[in-house]
Amino acid sequence: MTADLSSLEFKSATLYTIRALLKSNDTATLIHSLNQRMAEAGGFFAGEAVVIDATEVDKPIDWDTLLEAFSAHNLPVIGVVAQGDVLTQAQDSGLAGVELSANTNRTTTAPQAAGEVSEPVAAATPLPTANTSAAEPAKPNVEKPLASTSSAAPTLVIEGPLRSGQRVYARHADLIVMGVVSRGAEVIADGNIHVYGPLRGKAMAGARGDAQARIFTTSLDAELVAVAGIYRVIDSTLPTTLLRKPGMIYLKDQALRMDPLAD
């Protein structure tokens, strides 16, 4: 009997995940921290795939209890980054060992005009550290392609608006959107993000850990912004100097900053 090979194919894919970095092996402490993070984030993380990074932990972890806590927050854990006995224990609890891409380091400069706003297990975004305010990626699932790149500075260019539910990821590149990023839409880049239009959805620059990345927009009215995994949910009205004005989002001293741009 001959199998019908056309019924299944293997193709490459990029999966966007959240990276949960463990700094303790104490289950109660980890779950308390998880509950706090999720309370800050509201529903923005719900349904997002998670990779747990336990590379800073060298003692046993109660994986079953920890995984139940993530599941209770609707955060499916799909893999773990660990080593030695910690990795073996995680695998015994059903987790797959994965590798995360190394961080990239880039130097960026702000553009002269226009607005500013600042792998997934191919690029994983870290959960925020203690001095950050509010939340990170949400999940729409339709990628919008198209683009131009240059060998010197790869850039993905999206011409036209992004509607609610659409997600665009610029892998190893900057991202330029020529149009509105609607509420519920999501733009992600390993480099900088430029939105020449209203930024009303979510924008995450430096997705592979580039703390020099920035977000630029001509009209800042976002739901969420993040640079190198440090994020902020914008759940209150921005100052009049920023709301629907040209603005820039960037990191300074491990804190997320938002500054207006001169006209």
Backbone as CSV, one residue per row, in Angstrom:
resi,resn,N_x,N_y,N_z,CA_x,CA_y,CA_z,C_x,C_y,C_z
1,MET,0.853,-1.194,0.000,0.000,0.000,0.000,0.883,1.237,0.000
2,THR,0.675,2.134,-0.951,1.500,3.324,-1.085,0.866,4.501,-0.347
3,ALA,1.655,5.147,0.506,1.151,6.295,1.272,0.996,7.497,0.347
4,ASP,-0.017,8.302,0.610,-0.241,9.528,-0.148,0.550,10.649,0.506
5,LEU,1.759,10.930,-0.009,2.634,11.929,0.605,2.088,13.338,0.492
6,SER,1.156,13.548,-0.426,0.620,14.895,-0.610,-0.284,15.329,0.547
7,SER,-0.633,14.373,1.412,-1.537,14.704,2.513,-0.839,15.431,3.660
8,LEU,0.495,15.479,3.636,1.241,16.163,4.695,2.534,16.708,4.143
9,GLU,2.852,17.936,4.496,4.111,18.553,4.084,4.756,19.219,5.291
10,PHE,6.095,19.325,5.271,6.825,20.073,6.276,7.321,21.368,5.648
11,LYS,7.048,22.479,6.328,7.523,23.775,5.867,8.050,24.554,7.061
12,SER,8.979,25.466,6.793,9.522,26.278,7.876,8.473,27.263,8.366
13,ALA,8.594,27.646,9.621,7.642,28.589,10.206,8.326,29.367,11.312
14,THR,7.837,30.558,11.567,8.296,31.369,12.683,7.169,31.450,13.705
15,LEU,7.482,31.115,14.925,6.471,31.116,15.983,6.791,32.217,16.975
16,TYR,5.825,33.091,17.211,6.034,34.156,18.177,5.609,33.675,19.554
17,THR,6.492,33.811,20.529,6.169,33.407,21.885,6.578,34.480,22.879
18,ILE,6.008,34.378,24.053,6.481,35.141,25.195,7.544,34.306,25.898
19,ARG,8.609,34.938,26.376,9.632,34.229,27.160,9.444,34.585,28.631
20,ALA,9.192,33.592,29.453,9.042,33.792,30.893,10.358,33.411,31.555
21,LEU,11.074,34.382,32.040,12.408,34.175,32.625,12.283,33.917,34.124
22,LEU,12.669,32.725,34.551,12.601,32.362,35.960,13.878,32.787,36.674
23,LYS,13.714,33.421,37.829,14.865,33.851,38.629,14.869,33.186,40.003
24,SER,13.975,32.227,40.188,13.879,31.495,41.448,13.318,30.117,41.154
25,ASN,13.591,29.167,42.029,12.990,27.839,41.887,11.858,27.633,42.887
26,ASP,11.560,28.659,43.693,10.503,28.557,44.681,9.149,28.711,43.996
27,THR,8.360,27.655,44.033,7.095,27.629,43.292,6.143,28.722,43.748
28,ALA,5.997,28.898,45.059,5.070,29.913,45.580,5.478,31.310,45.128
29,THR,6.778,31.583,45.158,7.279,32.896,44.722,7.012,33.109,43.240
30,LEU,7.272,32.075,42.436,7.061,32.185,40.995,5.586,32.411,40.663
31,ILE,4.698,31.672,41.326,3.270,31.804,41.039,2.760,33.161,41.494
32,HIS,3.262,33.646,42.638,2.862,34.981,43.097,3.285,36.042,42.084
33,SER,4.508,35.927,41.573,4.991,36.880,40.577,4.177,36.789,39.290
34,LEU,3.862,35.552,38.883,3.046,35.348,37.683,1.676,35.999,37.849
35,ASN,1.062,35.817,38.991,-0.250,36.412,39.242,-0.187,37.932,39.180
36,GLN,0.874,38.506,39.726,1.039,39.960,39.690,1.204,40.456,38.260
37,ARG,2.050,39.763,37.500,2.275,40.166,36.105,0.974,40.125,35.315
38,MET,0.205,39.090,35.512,-1.032,38.938,34.763,-2.084,39.943,35.200
39,ALA,-2.061,40.310,36.472,-2.985,41.341,36.946,-2.655,42.675,36.288
40,GLU,-1.368,42.966,36.116,-0.945,44.190,35.444,-1.312,44.163,33.965
41,ALA,-1.161,42.996,33.360,-1.313,42.883,31.913,-2.757,42.782,31.460
42,GLY,-3.672,42.542,32.387,-5.055,42.381,31.981,-5.186,41.161,31.075
43,GLY,-5.898,41.301,29.958,-6.095,40.180,29.047,-5.132,40.146,27.881
44,PHE,-4.081,40.973,27.902,-3.216,41.080,26.733,-2.394,39.828,26.471
45,PHE,-2.124,39.034,27.506,-1.334,37.820,27.310,-2.179,36.601,26.986
46,ALA,-3.486,36.696,27.203,-4.344,35.517,27.130,-4.170,34.776,25.800
47,GLY,-3.894,33.478,25.903,-3.764,32.643,24.719,-2.400,32.666,24.063
48,GLU,-1.471,33.487,24.572,-0.138,33.557,23.972,0.682,32.318,24.336
49,ALA,1.406,31.788,23.367,2.333,30.691,23.640,3.494,31.205,24.488
50,VAL,3.994,30.353,25.384,5.056,30.741,26.314,6.208,29.750,26.238
51,VAL,7.418,30.268,26.251,8.615,29.464,26.466,9.186,29.880,27.814
52,ILE,9.408,28.924,28.700,9.974,29.220,30.008,11.494,29.143,29.933
53,ASP,12.151,30.208,30.328,13.613,30.279,30.340,14.082,30.041,31.776
54,ALA,14.648,28.871,32.018,15.120,28.522,33.363,16.637,28.438,33.415
55,THR,17.304,29.177,32.544,18.761,29.104,32.481,19.432,29.710,33.711
56,GLU,18.702,30.536,34.465,19.280,31.137,35.670,18.952,30.331,36.927
57,VAL,18.314,29.177,36.754,17.923,28.330,37.887,18.717,27.035,37.836
58,ASP,19.309,26.656,38.956,20.102,25.424,38.973,19.617,24.433,40.022
59,LYS,18.404,24.686,40.567,17.835,23.775,41.560,16.499,23.249,41.051
60,PRO,16.022,22.142,41.614,14.771,21.535,41.132,13.594,22.502,41.178
61,ILE,12.689,22.357,40.210,11.479,23.166,40.101,10.276,22.234,40.111
62,ASP,9.224,22.647,40.780,7.976,21.877,40.752,7.253,22.220,39.450
63,TRP,7.649,21.545,38.365,7.161,21.901,37.039,5.657,21.699,36.900
64,ASP,5.139,20.619,37.441,3.710,20.337,37.266,2.851,21.452,37.866
65,THR,3.198,21.890,39.065,2.441,22.966,39.717,2.606,24.275,38.969
66,LEU,3.831,24.550,38.512,4.074,25.787,37.782,3.309,25.814,36.465
67,LEU,3.297,24.691,35.766,2.573,24.622,34.493,1.072,24.786,34.694
68,GLU,0.553,24.250,35.794,-0.864,24.438,36.106,-1.179,25.921,36.318
69,ALA,-0.242,26.649,36.942,-0.449,28.081,37.185,-0.483,28.855,35.870
70,PHE,0.421,28.526,34.939,0.403,29.180,33.629,-0.892,28.842,32.893
71,SER,-1.303,27.582,32.958,-2.528,27.161,32.277,-3.746,27.893,32.833
72,ALA,-3.753,28.138,34.148,-4.877,28.836,34.764,-5.021,30.258,34.229
73,HIS,-3.929,30.825,33.732,-3.957,32.162,33.140,-4.096,32.102,31.615
74,ASN,-4.442,30.933,31.088,-4.593,30.736,29.646,-3.293,31.064,28.911
75,LEU,-2.184,30.580,29.471,-0.862,30.748,28.866,-0.286,29.362,28.584
76,PRO,-0.466,28.835,27.383,0.061,27.505,27.063,1.586,27.507,26.959
77,VAL,2.230,26.703,27.781,3.692,26.591,27.760,4.078,25.523,26.742
78,ILE,4.873,25.909,25.742,5.199,24.989,24.653,6.633,24.492,24.677
79,GLY,7.452,25.047,25.567,8.838,24.609,25.609,9.593,25.244,26.753
80,VAL,10.825,24.793,26.939,11.651,25.290,28.030,13.091,25.450,27.548
81,VAL,13.749,26.468,28.062,15.185,26.635,27.859,15.833,26.375,29.212
82,ALA,16.618,25.337,29.305,17.232,24.956,30.577,18.413,24.046,30.293
83,GLN,19.049,23.604,31.363,20.182,22.704,31.186,20.272,21.749,32.366
84,GLY,21.019,20.672,32.181,21.268,19.732,33.256,20.004,19.089,33.793
85,ASP,19.973,18.919,35.124,18.844,18.259,35.774,17.551,19.058,35.615
86,VAL,17.659,20.397,35.567,16.466,21.227,35.415,15.785,20.918,34.087
87,LEU,16.576,20.777,33.032,16.024,20.435,31.725,15.404,19.041,31.747
88,THR,16.092,18.095,32.354,15.577,16.730,32.420,14.233,16.679,33.143
89,GLN,14.125,17.412,34.250,12.871,17.453,35.012,11.748,18.079,34.184
90,ALA,12.081,19.142,33.451,11.068,19.795,32.614,10.581,18.846,31.522
91,GLN,11.518,18.112,30.929,11.140,17.155,29.892,10.292,16.022,30.465
92,ASP,10.562,15.623,31.698,9.751,14.598,32.354,8.318,15.079,32.577
93,SER,8.143,16.421,32.632,6.807,16.997,32.802,6.145,17.304,31.464
94,GLY,6.790,16.867,30.383,6.178,16.988,29.063,6.604,18.187,28.245
95,LEU,7.580,18.961,28.726,8.038,20.125,27.976,9.155,19.747,27.016
96,ALA,9.175,20.395,25.876,10.249,20.193,24.906,11.352,21.204,25.154
97,GLY,12.590,20.759,25.050,13.713,21.688,25.150,13.854,22.469,23.854
98,VAL,13.990,23.791,23.966,14.132,24.632,22.783,15.331,25.551,22.957
99,GLU,15.744,26.169,21.870,16.811,27.162,21.907,16.252,28.496,21.459
100,LEU,16.672,29.567,22.110,16.257,30.906,21.731,17.376,31.581,20.975
101,SER,16.995,32.435,20.036,17.989,33.161,19.260,18.728,34.136,20.159
102,ALA,19.985,34.332,19.857,20.774,35.293,20.629,20.277,36.699,20.385
103,ASN,20.471,37.564,21.376,20.088,38.960,21.221,20.931,39.629,20.155
104,THR,20.347,40.602,19.515,21.095,41.387,18.549,21.406,42.728,19.158
105,ASN,22.530,43.303,18.776,22.906,44.632,19.248,23.063,45.541,18.052
106,ARG,22.353,46.655,18.075,22.367,47.560,16.952,22.510,48.974,17.471
107,THR,22.950,49.847,16.619,22.979,51.264,16.954,21.938,51.950,16.109
108,THR,21.076,52.748,16.733,20.014,53.408,15.992,20.048,54.899,16.243
109,THR,19.608,55.636,15.263,19.465,57.074,15.416,18.070,57.468,15.002
110,ALA,17.559,58.508,15.624,16.191,58.923,15.329,16.121,59.611,13.981
111,PRO,14.995,59.450,13.263,14.845,60.138,12.002,14.668,61.628,12.196
112,GLN,14.847,62.388,11.130,14.792,63.836,11.225,13.377,64.344,11.478
113,ALA,12.409,63.764,10.799,11.053,64.265,10.989,10.174,63.143,11.486
114,ALA,8.961,63.125,11.111,8.007,62.049,11.401,7.972,61.635,12.848
115,GLY,6.991,60.786,13.141,6.799,60.363,14.504,7.722,59.246,14.881
116,GLU,7.925,59.053,16.144,8.755,57.981,16.633,7.985,57.062,17.547
117,VAL,8.141,55.860,17.464,7.729,54.911,18.474,8.818,53.851,18.635
118,SER,9.070,53.600,19.476,10.229,52.695,19.385,10.177,52.331,18.360
119,GLU,12.660,35.355,18.831,11.761,34.977,17.749,11.028,33.839,18.253
120,PRO,10.514,35.586,18.606,9.717,34.470,18.380,10.491,33.250,18.252
121,VAL,9.706,31.235,19.419,10.854,30.404,19.707,11.659,30.521,18.485
122,ALA,11.340,30.899,17.641,12.183,31.611,16.742,12.285,32.993,17.263
123,ALA,11.455,33.604,17.970,11.688,34.884,18.600,10.899,34.929,19.872
124,ALA,11.554,35.089,20.980,10.818,35.100,22.228,11.024,36.419,22.923
125,THR,9.938,37.027,23.377,10.015,38.312,24.052,9.957,38.102,25.549
126,PRO,10.939,38.649,26.314,10.933,38.415,27.742,9.789,39.127,28.431
127,LEU,9.297,38.521,29.491,8.358,39.229,30.337,9.092,40.369,31.024
128,PRO,8.369,41.439,31.388,9.028,42.627,31.887,9.683,42.417,33.240
129,THR,10.670,43.273,33.530,11.311,43.255,34.820,10.560,44.179,35.764
130,ALA,10.988,44.186,37.022,10.164,44.781,38.062,9.842,46.252,37.858
131,ASN,10.708,47.023,37.173,10.448,48.454,37.090,9.658,48.860,35.859
132,THR,8.996,47.929,35.204,8.216,48.280,34.024,6.778,48.503,34.402
133,SER,6.077,49.227,33.536,4.660,49.431,33.773,3.845,48.681,32.752
134,ALA,2.792,48.068,33.165,1.823,47.343,32.372,2.343,46.478,31.249
135,ALA,1.566,46.064,30.278,1.672,44.779,29.572,2.306,44.636,28.215
136,GLU,2.325,43.445,27.650,3.015,43.023,26.446,2.152,42.387,25.375
137,PRO,2.768,41.544,24.500,2.100,41.185,23.274,0.738,40.530,23.390
138,ALA,-0.124,40.855,22.505,-1.348,40.113,22.302,-1.241,39.443,20.970
139,LYS,-2.312,38.856,20.454,-2.005,37.812,19.527,-2.512,37.779,18.104
140,PRO,-3.208,38.679,17.563,-3.769,38.529,16.237,-2.947,37.619,15.342
141,ASN,-3.568,37.074,14.331,-2.918,35.952,13.683,-2.838,36.007,12.170
142,VAL,-3.106,37.130,11.569,-3.004,37.202,10.116,-1.807,38.059,9.758
143,GLU,-0.800,37.465,9.163,0.361,38.239,8.767,0.121,38.879,7.414
144,LYS,0.540,40.138,7.309,0.404,40.822,6.036,1.774,40.960,5.414
145,PRO,2.000,40.400,4.234,3.322,40.387,3.669,3.714,41.671,2.957
146,LEU,4.467,41.498,1.889,4.955,42.544,1.026,6.202,43.154,1.623
147,ALA,7.122,43.578,0.807,8.195,44.325,1.381,9.378,44.501,0.501
148,SER,10.181,45.482,0.907,11.426,45.710,0.207,12.535,45.642,1.216
149,THR,13.680,45.118,0.810,14.819,45.059,1.708,16.044,45.577,0.995
150,SER,17.006,46.051,1.769,18.290,46.434,1.209,19.352,45.648,1.938
151,SER,20.462,45.347,1.278,21.480,44.517,1.897,22.125,45.217,3.075
152,ALA,22.173,46.551,3.055,22.822,47.287,4.135,21.947,47.312,5.387
153,ALA,20.679,47.618,5.231,19.778,47.730,6.379,18.438,47.125,6.006
154,PRO,18.243,45.845,6.266,16.990,45.186,5.880,15.778,45.911,6.457
155,THR,14.785,46.114,5.629,13.572,46.819,6.036,12.368,46.166,5.385
156,LEU,11.358,45.879,6.197,10.096,45.385,5.690,9.151,46.572,5.574
157,VAL,8.576,46.776,4.394,7.687,47.906,4.155,6.276,47.392,3.903
158,ILE,5.339,47.881,4.686,3.939,47.539,4.521,3.211,48.767,3.999
159,GLU,2.616,48.646,2.843,1.905,49.769,2.242,0.411,49.609,2.491
160,GLY,-0.157,50.550,3.224,-1.580,50.490,3.496,-1.865,50.169,4.950
161,PRO,-3.113,50.221,5.349,-3.490,50.052,6.745,-3.435,48.606,7.200
162,LEU,-3.283,48.418,8.512,-3.398,47.107,9.133,-4.671,47.098,9.971
163,ARG,-5.524,46.131,9.711,-6.808,46.059,10.406,-6.694,45.227,11.679
164,SER,-7.693,45.329,12.523,-7.735,44.551,13.757,-7.593,43.063,13.450
165,GLY,-6.727,42.381,14.190,-6.510,40.952,13.975,-5.320,40.645,13.109
166,GLN,-4.735,41.652,12.460,-3.566,41.410,11.615,-2.289,41.605,12.418
167,ARG,-1.298,40.764,12.115,0.005,40.848,12.770,1.093,40.826,11.705
168,VAL,2.081,41.693,11.860,3.227,41.716,10.958,4.495,41.609,11.797
169,TYR,5.402,40.733,11.391,6.677,40.559,12.086,7.825,40.746,11.101
170,ALA,8.699,41.705,11.382,9.879,41.965,10.552,11.074,41.263,11.184
171,ARG,11.381,40.097,10.657,12.465,39.272,11.202,13.819,39.830,10.764
172,HIS,14.709,40.060,11.729,16.056,40.601,11.455,15.985,41.910,10.672
173,ALA,14.971,42.713,10.893,14.790,43.900,10.049,14.037,44.990,10.803
174,ASP,14.124,46.198,10.242,13.252,47.279,10.658,11.905,47.108,9.959
175,LEU,10.889,47.781,10.478,9.555,47.709,9.899,9.025,49.115,9.659
176,ILE,8.529,49.350,8.450,7.881,50.615,8.103,6.455,50.317,7.685
177,VAL,5.512,50.987,8.319,4.105,50.852,7.956,3.630,52.186,7.398
178,MET,3.178,52.165,6.154,2.682,53.372,5.489,1.161,53.412,5.625
179,GLY,0.691,53.723,6.822,-0.747,53.743,7.040,-1.064,53.499,8.502
180,VAL,-2.316,53.418,8.808,-2.764,53.255,10.184,-2.551,51.822,10.673
181,VAL,-2.154,51.684,11.935,-2.144,50.398,12.626,-3.350,50.427,13.560
182,SER,-4.417,49.761,13.172,-5.687,49.864,13.887,-5.636,49.168,15.241
183,ARG,-6.585,49.480,16.090,-6.690,48.788,17.370,-6.918,47.298,17.103
184,GLY,-6.202,46.477,17.854,-6.286,45.035,17.636,-5.277,44.516,16.639
185,ALA,-4.582,45.414,15.923,-3.499,45.002,15.022,-2.184,45.024,15.801
186,GLU,-1.184,44.305,15.283,0.070,44.161,16.006,1.247,44.215,15.042
187,VAL,2.232,45.054,15.359,3.450,45.151,14.551,4.644,44.818,15.441
188,ILE,5.512,43.944,14.923,6.664,43.450,15.671,7.882,43.528,14.764
189,ALA,9.022,43.919,15.308,10.252,43.973,14.518,11.440,43.658,15.404
190,ASP,12.443,43.011,14.814,13.695,42.814,15.533,14.470,44.122,15.630
191,GLY,14.193,45.048,14.724,14.820,46.365,14.746,13.834,47.438,15.159
192,ASN,13.896,48.573,14.454,13.028,49.707,14.738,11.672,49.543,14.052
193,ILE,10.690,50.268,14.555,9.378,50.328,13.929,9.056,51.783,13.609
194,HIS,8.655,52.025,12.368,8.219,53.359,11.937,6.783,53.241,11.434
195,VAL,5.897,54.014,11.999,4.501,54.007,11.558,4.164,55.408,11.053
196,TYR,4.013,55.519,9.744,3.656,56.801,9.131,2.138,56.854,8.997
197,GLY,1.529,57.085,10.143,0.082,57.090,10.275,-0.241,56.872,11.741
198,PRO,-1.497,56.823,12.118,-1.848,56.604,13.519,-1.459,55.209,13.999
199,LEU,-0.779,55.162,15.130,-0.462,53.893,15.780,-1.477,53.690,16.900
200,ARG,-2.469,52.839,16.629,-3.547,52.612,17.592,-3.521,51.210,18.183
201,GLY,-2.766,50.323,17.580,-2.696,48.953,18.062,-1.496,48.727,18.961
202,LYS,-0.794,47.610,18.739,0.344,47.221,19.567,1.612,47.263,18.721
203,ALA,2.692,47.756,19.303,3.966,47.837,18.597,5.079,47.340,19.506
204,MET,5.867,46.365,19.004,6.958,45.785,19.775,8.230,45.807,18.952
205,ALA,9.172,46.675,19.322,10.454,46.788,18.626,11.527,46.026,19.413
206,GLY,12.635,45.702,18.734,13.712,44.975,19.401,13.261,43.636,19.940
207,ALA,12.509,42.876,19.127,11.887,41.638,19.611,12.902,40.588,20.028
208,ARG,14.127,40.660,19.512,15.160,39.696,19.908,16.058,40.255,21.006
209,GLY,15.631,41.302,21.659,16.377,41.824,22.798,17.215,43.037,22.508
210,ASP,17.017,43.678,21.354,17.796,44.867,20.998,17.296,46.077,21.785
211,ALA,18.019,46.439,22.839,17.606,47.548,23.696,17.796,48.907,23.034
212,GLN,18.486,48.946,21.887,18.681,50.210,21.167,17.559,50.487,20.169
213,ALA,16.685,49.535,19.972,15.594,49.721,19.016,14.623,50.787,19.509
214,ARG,13.913,51.395,18.554,12.956,52.443,18.904,11.692,52.298,18.067
215,ILE,10.649,52.932,18.563,9.381,52.993,17.840,9.107,54.455,17.510
216,PHE,8.718,54.703,16.266,8.401,56.055,15.819,7.014,56.065,15.183
217,THR,6.224,57.056,15.484,4.919,57.176,14.834,4.552,58.637,14.663
218,THR,3.787,58.919,13.646,3.325,60.287,13.422,2.090,60.613,14.240
219,SER,1.480,59.591,14.870,0.297,59.828,15.696,0.213,58.727,16.739
220,LEU,0.606,59.040,17.971,0.711,58.045,19.023,-0.608,57.906,19.790
221,ASP,-1.230,56.735,19.671,-2.471,56.454,20.381,-2.576,54.942,20.582
222,ALA,-1.460,54.333,20.998,-1.319,52.871,20.992,-2.008,52.211,22.184
223,GLU,-2.327,50.921,21.986,-2.828,50.096,23.087,-1.684,49.594,23.953
224,LEU,-0.567,49.282,23.307,0.574,48.702,24.003,1.828,48.977,23.192
225,VAL,2.926,49.279,23.877,4.222,49.450,23.223,5.268,48.685,24.014
226,ALA,6.295,48.192,23.324,7.353,47.436,23.991,8.649,47.594,23.217
227,VAL,9.759,47.632,23.963,11.089,47.626,23.371,11.913,46.586,24.126
228,ALA,12.454,45.622,23.393,13.289,44.563,23.977,12.587,43.873,25.140
229,GLY,11.266,43.712,25.032,10.521,42.985,26.046,10.046,43.823,27.213
230,ILE,10.521,45.057,27.336,10.020,45.974,28.363,8.800,46.664,27.783
231,TYR,7.671,46.544,28.441,6.444,46.956,27.795,5.607,47.880,28.667
232,ARG,4.622,48.479,28.037,3.644,49.283,28.759,2.299,49.182,28.056
233,VAL,1.283,48.841,28.832,-0.075,48.910,28.321,-0.560,50.336,28.551
234,ILE,-1.049,50.952,27.506,-1.527,52.331,27.626,-3.027,52.277,27.860
235,ASP,-3.400,52.199,29.141,-4.802,52.047,29.482,-5.416,53.327,30.029
236,SER,-4.677,54.418,29.937,-5.210,55.724,30.342,-4.806,56.744,29.286
237,THR,-5.440,57.884,29.325,-5.178,58.900,28.309,-3.759,59.445,28.427
238,LEU,-3.064,59.519,27.313,-1.722,60.089,27.293,-1.781,61.596,27.478
239,PRO,-0.672,62.205,27.904,-0.625,63.671,27.981,-0.912,64.290,26.612
240,THR,-1.428,65.500,26.608,-1.773,66.162,25.344,-0.551,66.378,24.461
241,THR,0.628,66.416,25.060,1.855,66.569,24.263,2.191,65.311,23.472
242,LEU,1.555,64.167,23.853,1.824,62.897,23.178,0.620,62.339,22.436
243,LEU,-0.559,62.503,22.983,-1.747,61.872,22.418,-2.015,62.343,21.000
244,ARG,-1.996,61.371,20.076,-2.231,61.609,18.651,-1.246,62.625,18.060
245,LYS,-0.063,62.689,18.652,1.007,63.558,18.166,2.195,62.694,17.751
246,PRO,3.118,63.235,16.961,4.339,62.486,16.651,5.086,62.148,17.937
247,GLY,5.503,60.891,18.073,6.148,60.469,19.310,7.157,59.364,19.093
248,MET,8.006,59.175,20.101,9.067,58.165,20.059,9.037,57.364,21.352
249,ILE,9.209,56.057,21.246,9.294,55.179,22.405,10.650,54.495,22.371
250,TYR,11.330,54.485,23.520,12.678,53.925,23.586,12.982,53.539,25.024
251,LEU,14.102,52.842,25.223,14.533,52.456,26.561,15.641,53.379,27.050
252,LYS,15.540,53.723,28.329,16.608,54.471,28.986,16.696,53.976,30.416
253,ASP,17.873,53.482,30.798,18.072,52.925,32.142,17.053,51.842,32.442
254,GLN,16.807,50.967,31.459,15.899,49.833,31.585,14.462,50.227,31.867
255,ALA,14.125,51.470,31.567,12.738,51.934,31.707,12.263,52.425,30.356
256,LEU,10.977,52.221,30.081,10.392,52.632,28.804,10.060,54.108,28.857
257,ARG,10.525,54.848,27.850,10.285,56.301,27.786,9.462,56.634,26.549
258,MET,8.611,57.639,26.671,7.840,58.148,25.543,8.049,59.651,25.454
259,ASP,8.586,60.106,24.329,8.851,61.523,24.142,8.156,62.038,22.896
260,PRO,7.687,63.282,22.931,7.132,63.872,21.722,8.247,64.215,20.740
261,LEU,7.898,64.268,19.458,8.835,64.694,18.420,8.488,66.098,17.983
262,ALA,9.511,66.860,17.706,9.267,68.216,17.215,8.642,68.161,15.838
263,ASP,7.717,69.082,15.582,7.082,69.147,14.256,8.099,69.587,13.220
